[in-house]
Amino acid sequence: MTTAIRLKPVCLISILLILSLILIACPQRAEATPATFSDLSPGHWAYQDITELVDLGVLGGYSDGTVRPDRPVTRQELAKICFSLFPGAIPAIKENLSGGPDYPDIHGLWGTDFLLVARNIAPGYTDGNYRPNTPASRQEVAVLLLHAALLNRNSYQIADGNLSLLVPQPTEEAWVKLTSYREFKNLPEKYRQANRYLEEDPRKENFSRYAGHIFTNLNTLVLLIEMQILRGYSDQTMRPERNVTRAEACAMALRLMKHDFPTGRNLIVEPAVFSLKPNPAGETTAVSQTLQKLGAYYQERYQDPLLRAKMLYIFMINNYSYHWEFIDGITEPPPATVEYTIKHGAGLSGNFALLYAQLADQAGLTATVVSGTAANPSLSGPHHWVELTIDGQTIEVDPTYGICTGQDFFNNFKHWGNQGFTWEARDRKKV
């Protein structure tokens, strides 16, 4: 039997008064309303994308009440968007990478915390700067978002100390789609010219099926095209180096967040670190000034000479790429000069040994370029590396093998000697 409780009129009035005061102090939460900006109207094509990311705390406006949707997104803003939208990527990077390259222009900024994460997988420029306020390209935006999304999904592996992504293999149709854009029409011919032997396609007759074996740096781009995260223009161009507006970056970010990754297909192992080329040094800055400025920065920041040498090595292997098209027989060899390497971000062992040695010299270290031959489990022939003299000890450094593999070839030749690597010196020349 339920007993009803009868309240006296005075008590009832008191309770109602208390309840009304509580409701005034703690109003009911209304439906969330989109953030308003003076320069963003509901008629803007990216209005929904922008307001959604603002509500999620991924994108912020400016102090003057604007959001500037049509302004180019900067590398610093891109880093915030990426790692705010895919926060799981942050521990994946911090726990599995010992620390990325250092740049003098990433410290003391509003986005420094995001840049310290981004530098691990999206390096800076070949002149030693990150350029956080430089506009990000279409390819850079799309690829960094993709890498962050895969890390956020735990789609990665650790092997031999390297962080690699597990990327769904693009379809043959997606490779054909890539070659429909003007910038990539010559890829099938380059595939046929390549002298890299493929057991699966020895006559180089099936580009669309096996292109990813040779053009490994394009696998993620092709996947983005397949997933329609990155779309071409009506004139059949892709324009991967075109600047991207803040609105376009928001659209790509949400497209990727809401898109299901392809399932039930082979996964390919790709380096988590990508370096988009070209990343030239400033055209108006002489190479000698670039080397002096960068060397002085590392000498001042890293007092311990061994750590300084290692940080220069990390900078080198993250900001430069090997000239594979020469090895594949597609192009002529690049000039073995520091000027070429800094401007184009690519080269062969002679380029990288000379550049590392000159950087070390500018950073107050004693460096010797060694010429000779080397062999590893897949290739042998003429080679160049560097010997440093630190506290009376010889420190051997091979930036080329580090650039090619992403692995550590700093002062550990004995370790790699047990893995089938050999180095035989012929000449030595101090810088």
C-alpha positions in Angstrom: 0.0 0.0 0.0 1.4 3.4 -1.0 1.1 6.2 1.4 0.5 9.6 -0.1 2.3 12.5 1.7 0.1 15.6 2.0 2.1 18.9 2.3 0.9 21.9 4.1 0.3 24.9 1.8 3.2 26.8 3.4 5.6 23.9 2.9 4.5 23.5 -0.7 5.1 27.2 -1.5 8.6 26.9 0.1 9.5 23.9 -2.0 8.3 25.6 -5.2 10.3 28.7 -4.4 13.5 26.6 -3.8 13.0 24.7 -7.0 12.5 27.9 -9.0 15.8 29.3 -7.5 17.6 26.1 -8.5 16.3 26.3 -12.1 17.4 30.0 -12.3 20.9 29.1 -11.0 21.3 26.0 -13.2 19.3 26.6 -16.4 18.5 23.7 -18.6 21.1 23.2 -21.4 19.8 24.4 -24.7 20.5 22.8 -28.0 24.1 23.6 -29.0 24.3 26.4 -31.5 27.0 26.7 -34.1 29.7 29.3 -33.4 29.1 32.5 -35.2 31.8 34.5 -37.1 31.5 37.8 -38.8 32.9 36.4 -42.0 31.1 33.1 -42.2 27.5 32.9 -43.4 25.3 29.8 -43.6 25.6 30.2 -47.4 29.3 29.4 -47.4 30.0 26.1 -49.1 31.9 24.8 -46.0 29.7 26.3 -43.3 28.7 23.0 -41.9 32.2 21.6 -41.9 33.7 24.6 -40.3 31.1 24.9 -37.5 31.3 21.2 -36.8 35.1 21.4 -36.2 34.7 24.6 -34.2 32.2 22.9 -32.0 34.5 19.9 -31.6 37.3 22.3 -30.5 39.4 21.3 -33.5 39.3 24.7 -35.3 39.4 28.1 -33.6 38.5 31.6 -34.7 40.5 34.8 -34.3 40.3 37.5 -31.7 38.5 39.8 -34.0 35.5 37.4 -34.3 36.5 36.0 -37.7 37.4 32.5 -38.8 38.8 33.4 -42.2 37.6 30.4 -44.1 39.2 31.4 -47.4 42.7 32.1 -46.0 45.4 29.5 -46.7 45.8 27.0 -43.9 49.3 27.2 -42.4 51.5 24.2 -41.4 50.9 25.2 -37.7 47.1 25.3 -38.1 47.2 22.0 -39.9 49.1 20.4 -37.1 46.4 21.6 -34.6 43.6 20.3 -36.8 45.3 16.9 -37.3 46.1 16.1 -33.7 43.0 17.6 -32.2 40.8 15.6 -34.6 42.9 12.4 -34.2 44.3 12.7 -30.7 45.2 9.0 -30.5 48.0 9.7 -32.9 49.8 11.7 -30.2 50.7 8.8 -27.8 51.4 6.6 -30.8 54.1 9.0 -31.9 55.4 9.9 -28.5 55.7 6.4 -27.3 57.3 4.9 -30.4 59.5 7.7 -31.7 62.5 8.9 -29.6 62.2 12.5 -31.0 62.1 14.1 -34.4 64.2 16.7 -36.0 64.7 20.0 -34.4 64.0 23.4 -36.0 64.7 26.8 -34.7 61.3 28.2 -35.7 58.9 25.8 -33.9 59.5 27.0 -30.3 57.6 29.6 -28.3 54.5 29.6 -30.6 50.8 29.1 -29.8 51.0 25.8 -31.7 54.4 24.5 -30.4 52.9 21.5 -28.7 51.3 20.4 -31.9 54.4 21.1 -34.0 56.5 19.0 -31.6 54.3 16.1 -32.5 53.9 16.9 -36.2 57.7 17.2 -36.9 58.0 13.5 -36.1 56.0 12.5 -39.2 55.9 15.7 -41.3 59.4 17.1 -41.4 60.3 20.7 -42.3 62.3 22.2 -45.1 65.8 21.4 -46.3 67.3 24.6 -45.1 66.6 23.6 -41.5 63.4 25.5 -40.9 59.9 24.2 -40.3 58.1 27.4 -41.5 55.0 27.0 -39.4 53.3 29.9 -40.9 53.8 28.8 -44.5 50.7 27.6 -46.3 50.3 23.8 -46.5 49.8 22.1 -49.8 46.9 19.9 -50.8 49.1 16.8 -50.7 50.6 17.8 -47.4 47.2 18.4 -45.8 45.7 15.1 -47.1 48.7 12.9 -46.3 49.3 14.3 -42.8 45.6 13.8 -42.0 45.8 10.2 -43.4 48.9 9.4 -41.3 47.3 10.8 -38.2 44.0 8.9 -38.8 45.9 5.6 -39.3 47.9 6.1 -36.1 44.7 7.1 -34.3 43.2 3.8 -35.4 46.2 1.8 -34.2 46.9 0.8 -37.8 50.7 0.7 -37.4 53.5 -1.6 -36.3 56.9 -1.3 -34.7 59.8 -3.2 -36.3 63.5 -2.8 -35.7 62.7 0.4 -33.8 60.8 1.9 -36.8 57.2 3.2 -36.6 55.4 2.1 -39.8 51.8 2.5 -41.0 49.7 -0.4 -42.1 48.0 1.1 -45.2 45.2 -0.6 -47.2 46.6 -1.4 -50.6 45.1 0.9 -53.3 43.1 -0.8 -56.1 44.3 -1.0 -59.7 41.4 1.3 -60.6 42.8 3.9 -58.3 46.2 3.8 -60.0 44.5 4.2 -63.3 42.6 7.2 -61.9 45.9 8.8 -60.8 47.3 8.6 -64.3 44.2 10.4 -65.6 45.5 13.6 -64.1 48.0 15.6 -66.1 50.8 15.6 -63.5 50.9 11.8 -63.4 50.3 10.8 -67.0 53.9 9.8 -67.5 54.0 7.3 -64.6 53.3 4.2 -66.8 56.2 5.1 -69.0 58.5 5.7 -66.0 57.3 2.3 -64.7 58.4 0.6 -67.9 61.8 2.4 -67.9 62.6 1.5 -64.3 65.4 -1.1 -64.1 64.3 -2.3 -60.7 63.5 -6.0 -61.2 60.0 -7.2 -60.2 59.5 -10.9 -60.0 55.8 -10.4 -60.3 56.0 -8.4 -63.5 59.4 -8.9 -65.1 58.4 -7.3 -68.4 56.8 -4.3 -66.8 53.5 -4.8 -68.6 51.1 -4.3 -65.7 51.5 -0.8 -64.3 48.2 -0.6 -62.5 48.7 -3.8 -60.5 52.4 -3.3 -59.5 53.1 0.5 -59.6 53.0 0.6 -55.9 56.2 -1.5 -55.7 58.2 1.1 -57.5 56.4 4.4 -56.7 56.1 3.6 -53.0 55.9 7.3 -52.1 52.6 7.5 -54.0 50.7 4.7 -52.3 49.1 6.9 -49.8 48.2 9.5 -52.4 46.5 6.9 -54.5 44.6 5.6 -51.5 43.4 9.2 -50.8 42.2 9.5 -54.4 40.4 6.1 -54.1 38.7 7.2 -50.9 37.8 10.5 -52.6 39.5 12.5 -49.8 41.6 14.1 -52.4 39.8 15.1 -55.6 41.0 16.5 -58.9 39.8 19.5 -60.8 37.6 19.8 -63.9 40.7 20.4 -66.1 42.0 17.0 -65.2 44.7 18.3 -62.9 45.4 17.2 -59.3 47.6 20.3 -58.3 49.1 18.6 -55.3 51.3 21.6 -54.5 48.4 24.1 -54.5 47.7 26.0 -51.3 44.7 24.8 -49.4 42.2 27.2 -47.6 41.1 26.7 -44.0 37.7 25.7 -45.3 39.1 23.1 -47.7 41.3 21.7 -44.9 38.2 21.3 -42.7 36.3 19.6 -45.5 39.1 17.1 -46.1 39.5 16.5 -42.4 35.8 15.6 -41.8 35.7 13.6 -45.0 38.5 11.4 -43.7 37.1 11.2 -40.1 33.7 10.0 -41.4 35.1 7.7 -44.2 35.4 4.0 -43.6 38.8 2.7 -44.5 38.8 -0.2 -47.1 38.8 -3.6 -45.5 39.5 -7.1 -46.6 42.5 -6.3 -48.7 46.3 -6.5 -48.3 48.0 -4.1 -46.0 51.2 -2.5 -47.1 53.9 -1.2 -44.7 54.7 2.4 -45.2 57.0 4.7 -43.2 55.1 6.8 -40.7 57.5 9.7 -41.6 56.9 11.3 -44.9 58.8 14.1 -46.6 57.0 15.8 -49.4 59.3 17.2 -52.1 60.3 19.7 -53.3 61.1 21.4 -50.0 63.7 23.9 -51.2 65.7 26.3 -49.1 64.9 30.0 -49.5 66.0 31.0 -53.0 67.4 34.3 -51.8 69.6 32.6 -49.1 73.1 31.5 -50.0 73.9 27.9 -49.2 76.9 29.1 -47.1 74.6 31.2 -45.0 72.1 28.4 -44.6 74.8 26.1 -43.3 76.2 28.7 -41.0 72.9 29.5 -39.5 71.8 25.9 -39.0 75.2 24.9 -37.6 75.2 27.8 -35.1 71.7 26.9 -33.9 72.6 23.2 -33.2 75.9 24.3 -31.5 74.1 26.7 -29.2 71.2 24.4 -28.4 73.1 21.1 -27.9 76.2 21.6 -25.7 77.1 17.9 -25.7 79.0 17.3 -29.0 77.8 13.7 -29.3 74.1 14.7 -28.9 74.7 17.6 -31.3 76.1 15.2 -33.9 73.1 12.8 -33.4 70.6 15.6 -33.7 72.2 16.7 -37.0 71.9 13.1 -38.2 68.2 13.0 -37.3 67.7 16.3 -39.2 69.4 14.8 -42.2 67.5 11.5 -42.4 64.1 13.2 -42.0 64.4 16.0 -44.4 66.1 14.5 -47.4 65.3 11.7 -49.9 67.3 9.3 -52.0 67.4 9.9 -55.7 65.7 6.5 -56.5 64.9 7.5 -60.1 68.6 7.5 -60.9 69.0 4.0 -59.4 66.0 2.9 -61.4 67.6 4.1 -64.6 64.9 6.8 -65.2 67.0 9.9 -64.8 70.6 11.1 -64.9 72.7 11.2 -61.7 72.3 14.5 -59.7 75.2 16.8 -59.2 77.2 15.8 -56.2 77.0 19.2 -54.6 75.6 20.6 -51.4 73.8 23.3 -53.4 71.8 20.8 -55.3 71.0 18.7 -52.3 69.6 21.6 -50.2 67.6 23.0 -53.1 66.1 19.7 -54.3 66.1 17.7 -51.1 67.5 14.7 -52.8 70.8 13.1 -53.8 73.1 10.2 -53.6 75.7 9.1 -51.0 78.2 11.7 -52.1 75.6 14.5 -51.7 74.6 13.4 -48.2 78.0 12.7 -46.8 79.3 16.1 -47.9 76.3 17.9 -46.6 76.4 16.2 -43.2 80.1 16.8 -42.9 79.7 20.5 -43.7 76.8 20.9 -41.3 78.9 19.2 -38.6 81.8 21.5 -39.3 79.6 24.6 -39.0 78.3 23.1 -35.7 81.9 23.0 -34.3 82.6 19.3 -34.9 85.6 17.7 -36.7 84.3 15.8 -39.8 85.9 13.7 -42.5 84.2 12.5 -45.6 85.1 8.9 -46.4 84.9 7.5 -50.0 85.0 3.8 -50.7 82.6 0.9 -51.2 79.8 -0.5 -49.2 77.5 -3.5 -49.4 74.1 -4.3 -47.8 71.7 -7.2 -48.3 70.2 -5.6 -51.4 72.8 -3.4 -53.0 76.6 -2.8 -53.2 78.9 -0.4 -54.9 80.6 3.0 -54.5 79.6 4.7 -51.3 80.4 7.7 -49.0 80.0 8.2 -45.3 81.4 10.4 -42.5 83.8 10.0 -39.6 83.5 12.4 -36.7 86.2 12.9 -34.1 84.7 13.6 -30.7 86.7 13.5 -27.5 89.4 11.5 -29.2 86.9 8.8 -30.4 85.9 8.1 -34.0 82.2 8.2 -34.6 81.0 6.7 -37.9 77.9 8.1 -39.5 76.1 7.0 -42.7 73.4 9.5 -43.5 72.6 7.8 -46.8 71.6 4.4 -45.3 69.5 6.3 -42.7 67.7 8.3 -45.4 67.1 5.1 -47.5 65.8 2.9 -44.7 64.7 5.3 -41.9 66.9 3.3 -39.6 69.7 4.4 -37.3 73.2 4.3 -38.9 74.9 6.6 -36.3 77.9 5.2 -34.5 76.8 1.6 -34.8 78.6 0.1 -37.8 79.4 -3.0 -35.6 75.7 -3.7 -35.1 75.0 -3.4 -38.8 78.0 -5.5 -39.7 76.1 -8.4 -38.0 73.2 -7.6 -40.4 75.1 -8.1 -43.6 76.4 -4.5 -44.1 80.0 -3.7 -44.9 82.0 -0.5 -45.4 85.5 -0.4 -47.0 87.3 3.0 -47.0 89.4 4.1 -49.9 90.0 7.9 -49.4 89.4 10.3 -46.5 89.1 14.0 -46.8 88.6 16.4 -43.9 86.1 19.2 -44.4 
